[in-house]
């Protein structure tokens, strides 16, 4: 697997070195169709390269670093398991997640951008809510739901 120029540039722009392991892990995540757990990412890397010398702890360390560098987003849903996705620079999106059935849906909430600005103005705090999961009950699970 060759290193993708966009991934290499994003890592280097943040002052980090791009190892072969990091490149494989980040590429697997970038091309996933949905959020992935560390285990799923490792399975995907090994599926692409059965001889890949990458451990689960390497995947976790890479994801932790990539999340800190804002290359990936971490989402901890109702199950408590962390899942990750590639974070395209400058993008935001939010999720609503049913705590009863686990259904998750992406929603665009421009009001959260306003909330970030208000928090910054009132408290001088730089909130990062580009990627947020909002728990609750879906239409089918809430009492009196119309689903």
C-alpha positions, 0 to 999 in steps of 0.5 A: 500500500503506497502512502496517500499524499493527502494523509502524508501532508496532513500528518507532516503539516502537524509536525509529525512523522508518517510511519508505514504503520500510521499510513496504513491505519489512517488510510484504512480509516479514511476509506471506511464507509462508516465509523470504525472501532480500533479492532475493525481498523486492524482487521481492515489493515490486515485484510489489505496486507496480511503481512502487516506487522501492526498490533492493536496497541499500535492502532490505538496509539495512532488513533489517539495521536490522530484524534489529538491532531484533529485528523480523526474524530472519536465518538463514544456512543451508548455502547461505550465503545469508541469508534473513529472516522477520518475528519476532513479538514474544515468539516463538522457533523453531528450524530444523534444516537438512540440510547435504547436501540443504538440507531445513529444518524448524522445531522447538520446542526448549525446552531452548534457553531453558534454555541461554540462562538457564544462559549468563546465570547462568554467564557473565553473557552475554545470548545471543539464540538465539530464532531458530537454525539447527542444521546436520546430516544429515537422516534420508534423508542420514545414513549408515545413515539410516532414510528 
